[in-house]
Amino acid sequence: MQNKKQKIIMGIDPGLATIGYGFITYEKQPKLISCGCIETPAKTEFKERLNIIYHELNQIIKKYKPDFVGVEKLYFCKNIKTAMDVGHARGVIILALSQNKIPIYEFTPLQIKRAITSYGKADKNQMKEMVKIILKLKQVPKKDDTADAISAALTCMYNMNHI
């Protein structure tokens, strides 16, 4: 585990099917601790999917003990059912974070893109490449959800002096 002088920042990319998460720490340079996804099977009953998200997220939080979390805000979606389902999942995520007494900072996709690439309309590949460069990784994160979560954590880190 990390030296507790170093702050651990978690990033979350909310979803119902896939929830990306990433943990970074920083001193002079940000460093990736861990990242991955919580996945819920599509054929699983909706309330059980929310239960999976809640329990798996709690396990991850207890393992890494983040000091802060950056969460991507939802943006408007063409499919209202998808937006509602993701909104429910996001509520469960916020509940788990709140119960663990982790300060939550929310960022829009535009804010995250600007923080990572300086361009609010950056595409997924640009974002992944910048995450790789910023964290000095050997390869880009494989899943978009993981890269988005790491980007939310980096955005939180960059904004710590302002929040």
C-alpha positions in Angstrom: 0.0 0.0 0.0 1.0 3.6 -0.4 2.7 5.9 2.1 -0.3 7.7 3.7 1.4 11.1 3.1 0.5 10.5 -0.5 -3.1 11.2 -1.3 -5.0 8.5 -3.2 -7.5 9.7 -5.7 -10.1 7.5 -7.2 -11.8 8.1 -10.5 -15.1 6.6 -11.5 -16.8 6.4 -14.9 -20.5 5.6 -13.9 -22.5 3.1 -15.9 -24.8 0.1 -15.5 -23.2 -2.6 -17.6 -19.6 -1.3 -17.0 -18.3 1.0 -14.3 -14.7 2.1 -14.8 -12.5 2.8 -11.8 -9.0 4.0 -11.4 -6.7 4.9 -8.5 -3.8 7.3 -8.7 -1.4 8.9 -6.3 0.9 11.8 -6.7 3.9 13.5 -5.3 5.8 15.2 -8.0 4.3 13.0 -10.7 0.9 11.2 -10.8 1.2 7.4 -10.6 -1.3 4.8 -11.5 -2.0 2.4 -8.5 -4.8 0.3 -10.0 -7.6 0.3 -12.5 -10.4 -1.9 -13.8 -14.1 -2.3 -14.3 -17.1 -3.5 -12.4 -19.3 -5.4 -14.8 -22.9 -6.4 -14.5 -24.4 -9.0 -16.8 -27.1 -7.7 -19.1 -29.5 -10.6 -18.4 -29.3 -10.0 -14.6 -32.3 -8.5 -12.9 -32.0 -4.6 -12.7 -32.0 -4.5 -8.8 -29.4 -7.2 -8.7 -27.1 -5.3 -11.0 -27.4 -2.3 -8.7 -26.6 -4.6 -5.8 -23.5 -5.9 -7.6 -22.3 -2.4 -8.2 -22.7 -1.4 -4.6 -21.0 -4.4 -3.1 -18.1 -4.6 -5.5 -17.5 -0.8 -5.2 -17.4 -1.1 -1.4 -14.8 -3.9 -1.6 -12.6 -1.8 -3.9 -12.9 1.3 -1.7 -12.0 -0.8 1.4 -8.9 -2.2 -0.4 -7.5 1.1 -1.7 -8.9 3.6 0.8 -9.1 6.7 -1.4 -8.8 10.2 0.1 -10.9 11.8 -2.7 -12.9 10.7 -5.7 -13.6 12.3 -9.0 -16.8 11.1 -10.7 -17.9 11.8 -14.2 -21.3 13.6 -14.4 -23.9 12.2 -16.7 -24.6 14.0 -19.9 -27.8 13.9 -21.8 -28.4 10.7 -23.7 -30.7 10.0 -26.7 -32.1 6.9 -25.1 -34.1 8.0 -22.0 -34.3 4.4 -20.6 -30.5 4.1 -20.7 -30.1 7.5 -19.1 -32.5 6.5 -16.3 -30.7 3.2 -15.7 -27.3 4.8 -15.6 -28.8 7.5 -13.3 -29.9 4.8 -10.8 -26.4 3.2 -11.0 -24.8 6.5 -10.4 -27.0 7.0 -7.3 -25.8 3.7 -5.9 -22.2 4.8 -6.6 -22.6 8.1 -4.9 -24.3 6.3 -1.9 -21.4 3.9 -1.5 -18.9 6.8 -1.7 -20.9 8.8 0.8 -21.2 6.0 3.3 -17.4 5.6 3.1 -17.1 9.3 3.9 -15.0 10.0 0.8 -15.2 13.6 -0.5 -16.8 13.5 -4.0 -15.9 15.9 -6.8 -18.0 15.8 -10.0 -16.8 16.8 -13.4 -18.6 16.9 -16.8 -17.1 15.1 -19.7 -16.1 18.5 -21.2 -14.2 19.4 -18.0 -12.4 16.1 -18.0 -11.5 16.3 -21.7 -10.2 19.9 -21.2 -8.1 18.9 -18.1 -6.5 15.9 -19.9 -6.1 17.1 -23.5 -6.8 20.9 -23.3 -9.5 20.2 -25.9 -13.1 19.8 -24.9 -14.0 17.7 -28.0 -11.2 15.1 -27.7 -12.1 11.6 -28.8 -11.6 8.4 -26.9 -8.2 7.6 -28.6 -6.8 11.1 -27.8 -7.9 10.7 -24.2 -6.4 7.2 -23.9 -3.1 8.4 -25.4 -2.9 11.4 -23.0 -3.6 9.1 -20.0 -0.7 6.9 -21.2 1.6 10.0 -21.6 0.7 11.6 -18.3 1.1 8.5 -16.2 4.1 7.2 -18.3 2.3 3.9 -19.0 3.7 1.4 -21.5 0.4 1.1 -23.2 -3.0 2.8 -23.3 -5.7 1.5 -21.1 -7.6 -1.2 -23.0 -11.2 -0.3 -22.0 -12.7 3.2 -22.6 -14.4 3.0 -19.2 -11.1 2.5 -17.4 -9.4 5.3 -19.3 -12.4 7.6 -18.5 -12.2 6.7 -14.8 -8.4 7.4 -14.7 -9.1 10.7 -16.5 -11.7 11.6 -13.8 -9.1 10.9 -11.1 -6.4 13.0 -12.9 -9.0 15.8 -13.3 -9.7 15.7 -9.6 -5.9 15.8 -8.9 -5.5 18.8 -11.2 -8.4 20.6 -9.5 -7.3 19.9 -5.9 -5.9 23.4 -5.5 -9.3 24.9 -6.7 -11.8 22.7 -4.7 
